[in-house]
Amino acid sequence: AKAQPGVGVYASQVASKTMLITLAIFCAIVANIPGILGVKYVDLGHSVSEVSMVWPGTSPFTSETVKIGSMGFWYESYRFCMAEHTGTHLDAPSHFAEGKWSVDQIPITHLMGPGVVVDIQSKVENNPIAELTSDDLMAWMDEHGPLPDGVILFVRTGWGNRYGNKTAYFGTDTNDTSKLIFPGINPGAAQLLIGYEAATGRRVFGVGVDTPSLDYGPSTLFTSHVELFTANIYGLENVANLEKLPITGFHVTVMPMKIRGGSGAPVRILATLPDHSATSQAIAHASLLYFMAASFSLLCGYL
Protein backbone atom coordinates (compact mmCIF):
# COMPACT_ATOMS: atom_id res chain seq x y z
CA ALA A 1 0.00 0.00 0.00
CA LYS A 2 1.19 3.50 -0.81
CA ALA A 3 1.64 6.03 2.00
CA GLN A 4 -0.68 9.01 1.71
CA PRO A 5 1.18 12.14 0.56
CA GLY A 6 1.69 14.83 3.20
CA VAL A 7 1.21 12.54 6.23
CA GLY A 8 4.89 12.79 7.20
CA VAL A 9 4.85 16.57 6.85
CA TYR A 10 1.67 16.84 8.90
CA ALA A 11 3.09 14.65 11.68
CA SER A 12 6.20 16.80 11.76
CA GLN A 13 4.11 19.97 12.08
CA VAL A 14 2.06 18.48 14.93
CA ALA A 15 5.24 17.47 16.74
CA SER A 16 6.69 20.94 16.28
CA LYS A 17 3.57 22.64 17.63
CA THR A 18 3.50 20.27 20.61
CA MET A 19 7.11 21.10 21.38
CA LEU A 20 6.42 24.83 21.11
CA ILE A 21 3.47 24.58 23.50
CA THR A 22 5.53 22.54 25.95
CA LEU A 23 8.33 25.09 25.69
CA ALA A 24 5.95 27.97 26.41
CA ILE A 25 4.49 26.23 29.48
CA PHE A 26 7.89 25.28 30.85
CA CYS A 27 9.29 28.77 30.33
CA ALA A 28 6.33 30.24 32.22
CA ILE A 29 7.05 27.90 35.14
CA VAL A 30 10.78 28.51 35.15
CA ALA A 31 10.25 32.27 34.95
CA ASN A 32 8.57 32.00 38.35
CA ILE A 33 11.27 29.93 40.01
CA PRO A 34 12.52 32.89 42.11
CA GLY A 35 9.05 33.12 43.65
CA ILE A 36 8.94 29.37 44.28
CA LEU A 37 12.43 28.63 45.53
CA GLY A 38 13.23 32.07 46.92
CA VAL A 39 10.72 32.30 49.76
CA LYS A 40 11.27 33.38 53.36
CA TYR A 41 8.95 33.56 56.35
CA VAL A 42 8.51 36.12 59.12
CA ASP A 43 6.89 35.16 62.42
CA LEU A 44 4.67 38.06 63.48
CA GLY A 45 3.94 36.80 66.97
CA HIS A 46 5.50 37.10 70.41
CA SER A 47 6.08 33.90 72.39
CA VAL A 48 3.47 33.28 75.10
CA SER A 49 4.81 33.18 78.65
CA GLU A 50 4.38 34.65 82.12
CA VAL A 51 5.77 37.96 80.83
CA SER A 52 3.33 38.26 77.90
CA MET A 53 1.58 41.61 77.73
CA VAL A 54 -2.08 41.57 78.79
CA TRP A 55 -4.64 44.35 79.13
CA PRO A 56 -4.29 46.11 82.50
CA GLY A 57 -6.31 44.26 85.14
CA THR A 58 -6.33 40.99 83.19
CA SER A 59 -4.91 37.86 84.81
CA PRO A 60 -1.51 36.98 83.34
CA PHE A 61 -0.52 33.73 81.66
CA THR A 62 0.35 30.99 84.16
CA SER A 63 1.77 27.52 83.68
CA GLU A 64 2.31 24.56 85.98
CA THR A 65 4.02 21.22 85.49
CA VAL A 66 1.79 18.15 85.18
CA LYS A 67 4.64 15.69 84.83
CA ILE A 68 8.21 15.80 83.60
CA GLY A 69 10.92 13.15 83.63
CA SER A 70 12.09 9.78 82.38
CA MET A 71 9.99 6.64 82.84
CA GLY A 72 11.61 4.35 80.30
CA PHE A 73 10.94 7.18 77.82
CA TRP A 74 10.96 10.94 78.18
CA TYR A 75 7.62 12.54 79.10
CA GLU A 76 6.83 16.24 79.51
CA SER A 77 3.43 17.86 80.09
CA TYR A 78 2.14 21.19 81.43
CA ARG A 79 -1.14 22.90 82.27
CA PHE A 80 -1.66 26.57 81.47
CA CYS A 81 -4.24 29.26 82.06
CA MET A 82 -4.59 32.47 80.05
CA ALA A 83 -7.09 35.09 78.92
CA GLU A 84 -8.23 35.10 75.29
CA HIS A 85 -6.54 38.44 74.66
CA THR A 86 -3.02 37.54 75.81
CA GLY A 87 0.13 38.51 73.93
CA THR A 88 -0.20 38.46 70.15
CA HIS A 89 -3.86 37.71 69.66
CA LEU A 90 -6.86 37.98 67.37
CA ASP A 91 -9.87 40.11 68.29
CA ALA A 92 -12.96 38.47 66.83
CA PRO A 93 -15.69 40.83 65.60
CA SER A 94 -17.96 39.59 68.42
CA HIS A 95 -15.56 41.25 70.90
CA PHE A 96 -17.20 44.65 70.25
CA ALA A 97 -20.13 43.89 67.92
CA GLU A 98 -23.11 41.84 69.06
CA GLY A 99 -24.04 39.00 66.73
CA LYS A 100 -20.90 39.21 64.62
CA TRP A 101 -18.37 36.43 64.07
CA SER A 102 -16.73 34.72 67.02
CA VAL A 103 -13.25 33.26 66.53
CA ASP A 104 -14.49 29.89 65.23
CA GLN A 105 -16.97 31.55 62.85
CA ILE A 106 -14.42 33.60 60.90
CA PRO A 107 -14.25 31.99 57.43
CA ILE A 108 -10.92 30.30 56.87
CA THR A 109 -10.63 32.20 53.59
CA HIS A 110 -10.51 35.42 55.64
CA LEU A 111 -7.51 34.17 57.61
CA MET A 112 -5.14 34.35 54.66
CA GLY A 113 -4.53 36.98 52.04
CA PRO A 114 -2.22 39.67 50.69
CA GLY A 115 -0.61 41.89 53.30
CA VAL A 116 0.33 45.57 53.29
CA VAL A 117 2.05 47.82 55.83
CA VAL A 118 1.08 51.42 56.50
CA ASP A 119 3.94 53.09 58.36
CA ILE A 120 3.19 55.97 60.77
CA GLN A 121 6.41 55.78 62.82
CA SER A 122 7.37 59.35 61.97
CA LYS A 123 4.10 60.59 63.49
CA VAL A 124 4.53 58.48 66.61
CA GLU A 125 8.06 59.77 67.20
CA ASN A 126 6.58 63.22 67.73
CA ASN A 127 3.33 62.14 69.38
CA PRO A 128 3.01 58.88 71.37
CA ILE A 129 -0.77 58.87 70.97
CA ALA A 130 -0.72 59.54 67.22
CA GLU A 131 -3.32 57.74 65.11
CA LEU A 132 -3.56 56.29 61.62
CA THR A 133 -5.99 58.64 59.83
CA SER A 134 -8.01 58.46 56.64
CA ASP A 135 -5.57 60.99 55.16
CA ASP A 136 -2.71 58.59 55.92
CA LEU A 137 -4.55 55.82 54.08
CA MET A 138 -5.31 58.03 51.08
CA ALA A 139 -1.67 59.14 50.90
CA TRP A 140 -0.58 55.49 51.07
CA MET A 141 -2.88 54.53 48.19
CA ASP A 142 -1.71 57.50 46.12
CA GLU A 143 1.84 56.17 46.45
CA HIS A 144 1.33 52.41 46.37
CA GLY A 145 -1.96 51.92 44.55
CA PRO A 146 -5.28 50.49 45.76
CA LEU A 147 -5.50 47.97 48.57
CA PRO A 148 -5.69 44.42 47.15
CA ASP A 149 -8.86 42.38 47.57
CA GLY A 150 -8.88 40.39 50.80
CA VAL A 151 -6.11 42.48 52.31
CA ILE A 152 -4.78 42.10 55.84
CA LEU A 153 -3.49 45.57 56.68
CA PHE A 154 -0.84 46.22 59.33
CA VAL A 155 -0.17 49.59 60.95
CA ARG A 156 3.52 49.94 61.81
CA THR A 157 3.92 52.43 64.64
CA GLY A 158 7.29 51.27 65.95
CA TRP A 159 5.69 50.74 69.38
CA GLY A 160 6.39 47.02 69.22
CA ASN A 161 10.00 47.51 70.31
CA ARG A 162 8.60 48.38 73.78
CA TYR A 163 6.84 45.01 74.14
CA GLY A 164 7.84 43.24 77.34
CA ASN A 165 8.20 46.47 79.33
CA LYS A 166 4.75 47.17 80.79
CA THR A 167 5.44 50.80 81.68
CA ALA A 168 6.91 51.66 78.27
CA TYR A 169 4.30 49.66 76.35
CA PHE A 170 1.15 50.80 78.16
CA GLY A 171 2.38 54.17 79.39
CA THR A 172 1.81 53.15 83.00
CA ASP A 173 2.80 50.34 85.35
CA THR A 174 -0.61 50.45 87.04
CA ASN A 175 -3.99 49.00 86.06
CA ASP A 176 -5.48 52.48 85.69
CA THR A 177 -6.69 52.53 82.07
CA SER A 178 -7.16 56.31 82.18
CA LYS A 179 -3.37 56.62 82.06
CA LEU A 180 -2.76 54.51 78.94
CA ILE A 181 -0.44 55.99 76.33
CA PHE A 182 0.13 54.35 72.95
CA PRO A 183 -0.79 55.00 69.29
CA GLY A 184 -3.66 53.46 67.37
CA ILE A 185 -6.20 53.75 64.56
CA ASN A 186 -8.50 56.76 64.22
CA PRO A 187 -12.22 55.99 63.74
CA GLY A 188 -12.12 57.92 60.45
CA ALA A 189 -9.53 55.47 59.10
CA ALA A 190 -11.67 52.57 60.31
CA GLN A 191 -14.66 54.00 58.47
CA LEU A 192 -12.63 54.32 55.27
CA LEU A 193 -11.63 50.65 55.52
CA ILE A 194 -15.16 49.38 56.12
CA GLY A 195 -16.43 51.46 53.19
CA TYR A 196 -13.65 50.30 50.88
CA GLU A 197 -15.56 47.30 49.51
CA ALA A 198 -18.60 49.39 48.59
CA ALA A 199 -16.36 51.96 46.89
CA THR A 200 -13.99 49.61 45.06
CA GLY A 201 -15.29 46.05 45.27
CA ARG A 202 -12.16 45.06 47.23
CA ARG A 203 -12.55 43.61 50.73
CA VAL A 204 -10.53 44.23 53.88
CA PHE A 205 -10.32 41.04 55.97
CA GLY A 206 -8.27 42.12 58.96
CA VAL A 207 -6.30 44.97 60.54
CA GLY A 208 -3.24 44.52 62.74
CA VAL A 209 -1.18 46.78 65.01
CA ASP A 210 2.10 46.54 66.95
CA THR A 211 0.39 48.12 69.98
CA PRO A 212 -1.89 46.82 72.78
CA SER A 213 -5.08 47.93 71.01
CA LEU A 214 -6.54 49.00 67.67
CA ASP A 215 -7.77 52.16 69.42
CA TYR A 216 -5.19 54.54 70.84
CA GLY A 217 -4.44 54.64 74.59
CA PRO A 218 -6.77 57.47 75.68
CA SER A 219 -9.82 55.89 74.01
CA THR A 220 -12.74 55.12 76.31
CA LEU A 221 -15.36 54.15 73.70
CA PHE A 222 -13.13 51.97 71.47
CA THR A 223 -14.84 53.38 68.41
CA SER A 224 -12.40 51.94 65.88
CA HIS A 225 -13.00 48.47 67.30
CA VAL A 226 -16.75 48.98 67.03
CA GLU A 227 -16.59 50.32 63.47
CA LEU A 228 -14.36 47.52 62.14
CA PHE A 229 -16.01 44.68 64.01
CA THR A 230 -19.51 45.72 62.99
CA ALA A 231 -18.31 45.04 59.43
CA ASN A 232 -16.84 41.65 60.47
CA ILE A 233 -13.27 42.91 60.01
CA TYR A 234 -11.16 41.25 62.73
CA GLY A 235 -8.25 42.78 64.63
CA LEU A 236 -4.71 41.58 65.36
CA GLU A 237 -3.02 43.17 68.38
CA ASN A 238 0.50 43.04 69.86
CA VAL A 239 1.85 42.03 66.45
CA ALA A 240 5.61 41.47 66.34
CA ASN A 241 8.37 42.05 63.77
CA LEU A 242 6.52 44.48 61.51
CA GLU A 243 9.88 46.17 60.86
CA LYS A 244 10.88 43.03 58.93
CA LEU A 245 8.09 43.40 56.39
CA PRO A 246 8.08 45.32 53.10
CA ILE A 247 5.27 47.77 52.41
CA THR A 248 3.60 45.41 49.91
CA GLY A 249 4.31 42.11 48.18
CA PHE A 250 3.82 39.54 50.94
CA HIS A 251 1.18 37.00 51.94
CA VAL A 252 -0.29 36.60 55.43
CA THR A 253 -1.55 33.47 57.18
CA VAL A 254 -3.45 33.99 60.45
CA MET A 255 -3.81 30.95 62.74
CA PRO A 256 -5.86 31.65 65.89
CA MET A 257 -6.70 28.99 68.46
CA LYS A 258 -10.17 27.88 67.33
CA ILE A 259 -12.15 28.71 70.47
CA ARG A 260 -15.86 28.05 70.05
CA GLY A 261 -17.73 31.30 70.72
CA GLY A 262 -14.45 33.05 71.55
CA SER A 263 -14.25 36.84 71.51
CA GLY A 264 -10.54 36.46 70.84
CA ALA A 265 -7.70 33.97 70.84
CA PRO A 266 -3.92 33.73 70.93
CA VAL A 267 -2.71 33.65 67.35
CA ARG A 268 0.28 32.64 65.24
CA ILE A 269 0.72 34.95 62.25
CA LEU A 270 3.08 34.14 59.39
CA ALA A 271 4.14 36.44 56.58
CA THR A 272 5.49 34.83 53.40
CA LEU A 273 7.88 36.98 51.36
CA PRO A 274 9.71 36.40 48.08
CA ASP A 275 13.45 36.11 48.65
CA HIS A 276 15.08 37.67 45.61
CA SER A 277 18.56 36.45 46.39
CA ALA A 278 21.25 36.48 43.70
CA THR A 279 21.53 32.69 43.89
CA SER A 280 17.84 32.09 43.27
CA GLN A 281 17.81 34.55 40.39
CA ALA A 282 20.91 33.02 38.83
CA ILE A 283 19.51 29.47 39.03
CA ALA A 284 16.21 30.54 37.46
CA HIS A 285 17.79 32.45 34.60
CA ALA A 286 20.39 29.73 33.92
CA SER A 287 17.68 27.04 33.85
CA LEU A 288 15.56 29.09 31.48
CA LEU A 289 18.44 29.77 29.08
CA TYR A 290 19.58 26.14 29.14
CA PHE A 291 16.11 24.79 28.37
CA MET A 292 15.49 27.31 25.60
CA ALA A 293 18.79 26.40 23.94
CA ALA A 294 18.11 22.66 24.23
CA SER A 295 14.55 23.04 22.92
CA PHE A 296 15.71 25.18 20.01
CA SER A 297 18.19 22.48 19.00
CA LEU A 298 15.47 19.83 19.22
CA LEU A 299 13.05 21.93 17.16
CA CYS A 300 15.68 22.35 14.47
CA GLY A 301 15.81 18.57 14.20
CA TYR A 302 12.04 18.35 13.78
CA LEU A 303 11.88 21.14 11.22
C-alpha positions as CSV (number, residue, x, y, z in Angstrom):
1,A,0.0,0.0,0.0
2,K,1.2,3.5,-0.8
3,A,1.6,6.0,2.0
4,Q,-0.7,9.0,1.7
5,P,1.2,12.1,0.6
6,G,1.7,14.8,3.2
7,V,1.2,12.5,6.2
8,G,4.9,12.8,7.2
9,V,4.9,16.6,6.8
10,Y,1.7,16.8,8.9
11,A,3.1,14.6,11.7
12,S,6.2,16.8,11.8
13,Q,4.1,20.0,12.1
14,V,2.1,18.5,14.9
15,A,5.2,17.5,16.7
16,S,6.7,20.9,16.3
17,K,3.6,22.6,17.6
18,T,3.5,20.3,20.6
19,M,7.1,21.1,21.4
20,L,6.4,24.8,21.1
21,I,3.5,24.6,23.5
22,T,5.5,22.5,25.9
23,L,8.3,25.1,25.7
24,A,6.0,28.0,26.4
25,I,4.5,26.2,29.5
26,F,7.9,25.3,30.8
27,C,9.3,28.8,30.3
28,A,6.3,30.2,32.2
29,I,7.1,27.9,35.1
30,V,10.8,28.5,35.1
31,A,10.2,32.3,35.0
32,N,8.6,32.0,38.3
33,I,11.3,29.9,40.0
34,P,12.5,32.9,42.1
35,G,9.0,33.1,43.7
36,I,8.9,29.4,44.3
37,L,12.4,28.6,45.5
38,G,13.2,32.1,46.9
39,V,10.7,32.3,49.8
40,K,11.3,33.4,53.4
41,Y,8.9,33.6,56.3
42,V,8.5,36.1,59.1
43,D,6.9,35.2,62.4
44,L,4.7,38.1,63.5
45,G,3.9,36.8,67.0
46,H,5.5,37.1,70.4
47,S,6.1,33.9,72.4
48,V,3.5,33.3,75.1
49,S,4.8,33.2,78.6
50,E,4.4,34.7,82.1
51,V,5.8,38.0,80.8
52,S,3.3,38.3,77.9
53,M,1.6,41.6,77.7
54,V,-2.1,41.6,78.8
55,W,-4.6,44.4,79.1
56,P,-4.3,46.1,82.5
57,G,-6.3,44.3,85.1
58,T,-6.3,41.0,83.2
59,S,-4.9,37.9,84.8
60,P,-1.5,37.0,83.3
61,F,-0.5,33.7,81.7
62,T,0.3,31.0,84.2
63,S,1.8,27.5,83.7
64,E,2.3,24.6,86.0
65,T,4.0,21.2,85.5
66,V,1.8,18.2,85.2
67,K,4.6,15.7,84.8
68,I,8.2,15.8,83.6
69,G,10.9,13.2,83.6
70,S,12.1,9.8,82.4
71,M,10.0,6.6,82.8
72,G,11.6,4.4,80.3
73,F,10.9,7.2,77.8
74,W,11.0,10.9,78.2
75,Y,7.6,12.5,79.1
76,E,6.8,16.2,79.5
77,S,3.4,17.9,80.1
78,Y,2.1,21.2,81.4
79,R,-1.1,22.9,82.3
80,F,-1.7,26.6,81.5
81,C,-4.2,29.3,82.1
82,M,-4.6,32.5,80.1
83,A,-7.1,35.1,78.9
84,E,-8.2,35.1,75.3
85,H,-6.5,38.4,74.7
86,T,-3.0,37.5,75.8
87,G,0.1,38.5,73.9
88,T,-0.2,38.5,70.1
89,H,-3.9,37.7,69.7
90,L,-6.9,38.0,67.4
91,D,-9.9,40.1,68.3
92,A,-13.0,38.5,66.8
93,P,-15.7,40.8,65.6
94,S,-18.0,39.6,68.4
95,H,-15.6,41.2,70.9
96,F,-17.2,44.6,70.2
97,A,-20.1,43.9,67.9
98,E,-23.1,41.8,69.1
99,G,-24.0,39.0,66.7
100,K,-20.9,39.2,64.6
101,W,-18.4,36.4,64.1
102,S,-16.7,34.7,67.0
103,V,-13.2,33.3,66.5
104,D,-14.5,29.9,65.2
105,Q,-17.0,31.6,62.9
106,I,-14.4,33.6,60.9
107,P,-14.3,32.0,57.4
108,I,-10.9,30.3,56.9
109,T,-10.6,32.2,53.6
110,H,-10.5,35.4,55.6
111,L,-7.5,34.2,57.6
112,M,-5.1,34.3,54.7
113,G,-4.5,37.0,52.0
114,P,-2.2,39.7,50.7
115,G,-0.6,41.9,53.3
116,V,0.3,45.6,53.3
117,V,2.0,47.8,55.8
118,V,1.1,51.4,56.5
119,D,3.9,53.1,58.4
120,I,3.2,56.0,60.8
121,Q,6.4,55.8,62.8
122,S,7.4,59.3,62.0
123,K,4.1,60.6,63.5
124,V,4.5,58.5,66.6
125,E,8.1,59.8,67.2
126,N,6.6,63.2,67.7
127,N,3.3,62.1,69.4
128,P,3.0,58.9,71.4
129,I,-0.8,58.9,71.0
130,A,-0.7,59.5,67.2
131,E,-3.3,57.7,65.1
132,L,-3.6,56.3,61.6
133,T,-6.0,58.6,59.8
134,S,-8.0,58.5,56.6
135,D,-5.6,61.0,55.2
136,D,-2.7,58.6,55.9
137,L,-4.6,55.8,54.1
138,M,-5.3,58.0,51.1
139,A,-1.7,59.1,50.9
140,W,-0.6,55.5,51.1
141,M,-2.9,54.5,48.2
142,D,-1.7,57.5,46.1
143,E,1.8,56.2,46.5
144,H,1.3,52.4,46.4
145,G,-2.0,51.9,44.6
146,P,-5.3,50.5,45.8
147,L,-5.5,48.0,48.6
148,P,-5.7,44.4,47.1
149,D,-8.9,42.4,47.6
150,G,-8.9,40.4,50.8
151,V,-6.1,42.5,52.3
152,I,-4.8,42.1,55.8
153,L,-3.5,45.6,56.7
154,F,-0.8,46.2,59.3
155,V,-0.2,49.6,60.9
156,R,3.5,49.9,61.8
157,T,3.9,52.4,64.6
158,G,7.3,51.3,66.0
159,W,5.7,50.7,69.4
160,G,6.4,47.0,69.2
161,N,10.0,47.5,70.3
162,R,8.6,48.4,73.8
163,Y,6.8,45.0,74.1
164,G,7.8,43.2,77.3
165,N,8.2,46.5,79.3
166,K,4.8,47.2,80.8
167,T,5.4,50.8,81.7
168,A,6.9,51.7,78.3
169,Y,4.3,49.7,76.4
170,F,1.1,50.8,78.2
171,G,2.4,54.2,79.4
172,T,1.8,53.2,83.0
173,D,2.8,50.3,85.3
174,T,-0.6,50.4,87.0
175,N,-4.0,49.0,86.1
176,D,-5.5,52.5,85.7
177,T,-6.7,52.5,82.1
178,S,-7.2,56.3,82.2
179,K,-3.4,56.6,82.1
180,L,-2.8,54.5,78.9
181,I,-0.4,56.0,76.3
182,F,0.1,54.3,73.0
183,P,-0.8,55.0,69.3
184,G,-3.7,53.5,67.4
185,I,-6.2,53.8,64.6
186,N,-8.5,56.8,64.2
187,P,-12.2,56.0,63.7
188,G,-12.1,57.9,60.5
189,A,-9.5,55.5,59.1
190,A,-11.7,52.6,60.3
191,Q,-14.7,54.0,58.5
192,L,-12.6,54.3,55.3
193,L,-11.6,50.6,55.5
194,I,-15.2,49.4,56.1
195,G,-16.4,51.5,53.2
196,Y,-13.7,50.3,50.9
197,E,-15.6,47.3,49.5
198,A,-18.6,49.4,48.6
199,A,-16.4,52.0,46.9
200,T,-14.0,49.6,45.1
201,G,-15.3,46.0,45.3
202,R,-12.2,45.1,47.2
203,R,-12.6,43.6,50.7
204,V,-10.5,44.2,53.9
205,F,-10.3,41.0,56.0
206,G,-8.3,42.1,59.0
207,V,-6.3,45.0,60.5
208,G,-3.2,44.5,62.7
209,V,-1.2,46.8,65.0
210,D,2.1,46.5,67.0
211,T,0.4,48.1,70.0
212,P,-1.9,46.8,72.8
213,S,-5.1,47.9,71.0
214,L,-6.5,49.0,67.7
215,D,-7.8,52.2,69.4
216,Y,-5.2,54.5,70.8
217,G,-4.4,54.6,74.6
218,P,-6.8,57.5,75.7
219,S,-9.8,55.9,74.0
220,T,-12.7,55.1,76.3
221,L,-15.4,54.1,73.7
222,F,-13.1,52.0,71.5
223,T,-14.8,53.4,68.4
224,S,-12.4,51.9,65.9
225,H,-13.0,48.5,67.3
226,V,-16.8,49.0,67.0
227,E,-16.6,50.3,63.5
228,L,-14.4,47.5,62.1
229,F,-16.0,44.7,64.0
230,T,-19.5,45.7,63.0
231,A,-18.3,45.0,59.4
232,N,-16.8,41.7,60.5
233,I,-13.3,42.9,60.0
234,Y,-11.2,41.3,62.7
235,G,-8.2,42.8,64.6
236,L,-4.7,41.6,65.4
237,E,-3.0,43.2,68.4
238,N,0.5,43.0,69.9
239,V,1.9,42.0,66.5
240,A,5.6,41.5,66.3
241,N,8.4,42.1,63.8
242,L,6.5,44.5,61.5
243,E,9.9,46.2,60.9
244,K,10.9,43.0,58.9
245,L,8.1,43.4,56.4
246,P,8.1,45.3,53.1
247,I,5.3,47.8,52.4
248,T,3.6,45.4,49.9
249,G,4.3,42.1,48.2
250,F,3.8,39.5,50.9
251,H,1.2,37.0,51.9
252,V,-0.3,36.6,55.4
253,T,-1.5,33.5,57.2
254,V,-3.5,34.0,60.5
255,M,-3.8,30.9,62.7
256,P,-5.9,31.6,65.9
257,M,-6.7,29.0,68.5
258,K,-10.2,27.9,67.3
259,I,-12.1,28.7,70.5
260,R,-15.9,28.1,70.1
261,G,-17.7,31.3,70.7
262,G,-14.5,33.0,71.6
263,S,-14.2,36.8,71.5
264,G,-10.5,36.5,70.8
265,A,-7.7,34.0,70.8
266,P,-3.9,33.7,70.9
267,V,-2.7,33.6,67.3
268,R,0.3,32.6,65.2
269,I,0.7,35.0,62.2
270,L,3.1,34.1,59.4
271,A,4.1,36.4,56.6
272,T,5.5,34.8,53.4
273,L,7.9,37.0,51.4
274,P,9.7,36.4,48.1
275,D,13.4,36.1,48.6
276,H,15.1,37.7,45.6
277,S,18.6,36.5,46.4
278,A,21.2,36.5,43.7
279,T,21.5,32.7,43.9
280,S,17.8,32.1,43.3
281,Q,17.8,34.6,40.4
282,A,20.9,33.0,38.8
283,I,19.5,29.5,39.0
284,A,16.2,30.5,37.5
285,H,17.8,32.5,34.6
286,A,20.4,29.7,33.9
287,S,17.7,27.0,33.9
288,L,15.6,29.1,31.5
289,L,18.4,29.8,29.1
290,Y,19.6,26.1,29.1
291,F,16.1,24.8,28.4
292,M,15.5,27.3,25.6
293,A,18.8,26.4,23.9
294,A,18.1,22.7,24.2
295,S,14.5,23.0,22.9
296,F,15.7,25.2,20.0
297,S,18.2,22.5,19.0
298,L,15.5,19.8,19.2
299,L,13.1,21.9,17.2
300,C,15.7,22.3,14.5
301,G,15.8,18.6,14.2
302,Y,12.0,18.4,13.8
303,L,11.9,21.1,11.2
